[in-house]
Amino acid sequence: MDYQGLRGGAVLEVFGRLNLDAASLGNHEFDVSYDHAKAMVDKAPFPFLSANILDIDGSSFGRSAYQIFERGELKIGVIGLTIQSLPLRVKAENVKDLTILPYKDAVDNILPEVDANSDLIILLTHNGWEADSLLATQLDERVDIIIGGHSHVFIDQPTQVNGIYMLSAGSHLQVLGVADLEVENDRIVSFENRLIPLSAAPVDYYSELKDFMALTIGKLEEELSRTAGYLPYPFEVDKFKVTAGSQWIADAVLAEYPQAELLLHQ
């Protein structure tokens, strides 16, 4: 749904009201177009960070490659990374002008600078669990934590790869991931993590955010309840045979991606 000129812009509004500190770019941020992704980065009330997605001029496509956050006396360096296979996951034209660096190359480019200005270094990624685990084996002790997305993996116990703590809190806001740690002399000396299940608010709960959610979701449901059109046949889809419904889907996909030669659907 359009909100303040952005498709799905209400999501940014919600996370802004929740005081989100930073986000990494995922593949879905590029679903609409290059211009839309750029506008999303510019208008978000929090920084999108990306060290490995470079814009046309060679700068980070995010607001920056990394950011240093101060919490009390602790300085936390957060580096953003985005999945390398981005051109295979969105329309190629949406990312054709971007340069996508290998994860380790992108981290190596800025790691000395981040390390010199921080006590704790976190990679905030949308690479997938397998890619993050492989990356961890290639890094040194300067990187402390990888908080990853894309694979929707739930990690409820302290997990390390090559001495680096790996965190992942599933998907769809089913849980809130929490890490409690102590840092001394640029090293984590105590670490615990847990996943807090999220559920619907009590009926009598009130907040301005609740009102905003009710308003925007109500508008979205109103739009989705409208009849988009009619098919001249029953919409039957059978994965073991061609039906009128599955042929309609195939024709629609081919119209959108005329260069496609193969479609895998699950």
PyMOL commands that set and color helices and strands:
alter all, ss='L'
color gray80, all
select helices_A, chain A and resi 9-17+27-30+34-43+86-89+92-95+103-116+129-138+208-224+244-256
alter helices_A, ss='H'
color red, helices_A
select strands_A, chain A and resi 2-3+6-7+23-24+48-49+53-54+66-71+74-82+99-100+120-126+145-148+160-161+164-167+175-184+187-197
alter strands_A, ss='S'
color yellow, strands_A
deselect
rebuild
show_as cartoon
